[in-house]
Amino acid sequence: MDELDKKQTEEKVDWNIRPYLAIGLISFLVIVGSIAFFFLIYRYHGFTKILDKVMVILQPITIGLVLAYLINPVVNFEERFLLPFAQQRMKSLEKARRVVRGVSVAGALLFVALVIGILLQMVIPELYKSINGMIGTMPRQVNSFMDWISDYVDNDSEISGYLEIGLTKGTEFFENWARTEFLPQTKNIVAGVTTGVIGVVKILFNVIIGIIISIYVLMSKEVFIGQSKKVVYAMFSGKKANAIIHTVHKSNEIFGGFISGKILDSLIIGILCFICLYFMKMPYSVLVSVIVGVTNVIPFFGPYLGAVPSTILIMLANPIQGLYFVIFILVLQQIDGNIIGPKILGDSTGLSSFWVVFAILMGGGLFGIPGMIIGVPLFAVIFYILRRALNYIIQKKQLPLDSKNYIWAEKLDIENNHLVDYQPEDDYSGSKHKAPEDKVQKLSRKLKKNRKKK
């Protein structure tokens, strides 16, 4: 009896409440912090107004940084060819680099302006021609439709009465709407148009400032890179700083490879679309090809977003050709998704099809069309960081990195630190888990041998 009391006393002494209090306190602080963060973002309007104002102020800088990032590959391409040529004719290497950098930046901006100008030159006349053609053919189509209705109505007096009543009520509704809704709102419409014009002017002004900022960034990009790395090494330890810089390099590789590859892929798809539509004698071939090529930049959903307005345009001119276009665009996107896209992009993101769709929907829901474009590479970077962190933890625990090793894992043998697979049973029909196929085959062979012996 004394031994039993002594044992119970030792168990009470060994039990310590401090770790449980620490876990409870940390959990409480995390919950309180999450609630406070939620109300700060979604309930505190002053904070959101300040954030919106800061975003508006920084819009030119954002445009400049994005433009600099997009045309930086063009600048690097030009520098590789111009720098050896300039070094042969200039004594100072530093001077040669400055001159080549200036020429390369100017050439890249001119190249972008030329591409935009060509696209506008292709689209605007074609768009004007399309609208003009629709205006010209619309009365004829309306008259033919009305003639068909008249012929049909003349043969059925009951439908004629219903149609007359419907037209009368529709006319009364339109007159009341124009008198009570439209006319009082004309002041707001004019104010909205004025605000829209002012907004367009502001955007153009921000674009001009953004171009100037992009020039400064590209001319001094090495200085900005050096300053950024200096800050990282000053704020973090050497190991953490190396990990951060490596992650930034990998992020740049993912973003750059995806965006440049997607632009090249969209250009090829637009050219192929124009060639095929030209030989198929489709209407609006230039305009439709530009729409298909531009929307193809959006992964997965882009081709279908571009196909919808293109199909409507072609069907208004010729319904049968619109049907042919739908079949053609499905074939073209299969070729792009299975042949052209993988050859150009390769596995630049490292994401499966499920995560690609997830990233597009999440990015589009949060940031609209721009979010759909950058959602895939951004999520690929997040996925890469999480995978590295997970692999680091798994390596510290000395467990296998390949996910295939965990498919049939039932538990972890803590003493030997290795995964234990599902053990096959005699009857799999009543088992909760299905064993691997190779184990099933082995078991069936053993049963057959036992039957033969009997």
Secondary structure, 3 states (H helix, E strand, C coil): CHHHHHHHHHHHHHCCCHHHHHHHHHHHHHHHHHHHHHHHHHCCHHHHHHHHHHHHHCHHHHHHHHHHHHHHHHHHHHHHHHHHHHHCCCCCHHHHHHHHHHHHHHHHHHHHHHHHHHHHHHHHHHHHHHHHHHHHHHHHHHHHHHHHHHHHHHCCHHHHHHHHHHHHHHHHHHHHHHHHHHHHHHHHHHHHHHHHHHHHHHHHHHHHHHHHHHHHHHHCHHHHHHHHHHHHHHHCCHHHHHHHHHHHHHHHHHHHHHHHHHHHHHHHHHHHHHHHHHHCCCCCHHHHHHHHHHHCCCCCCHHHHHHHHHHHHHHHHCHHHHHHHHHHHHHHHHHHHHHHHHHHHCCCCCCCHHHHHHHHHHHHHHHHHHHHHHHHHHHHHHHHHHHHHHHHHHHHCCCCCCHHHHCCEEEEECCCCEEEECCCCCCCCCCCCCCCHHHHHHHHHHHHHHHHHC
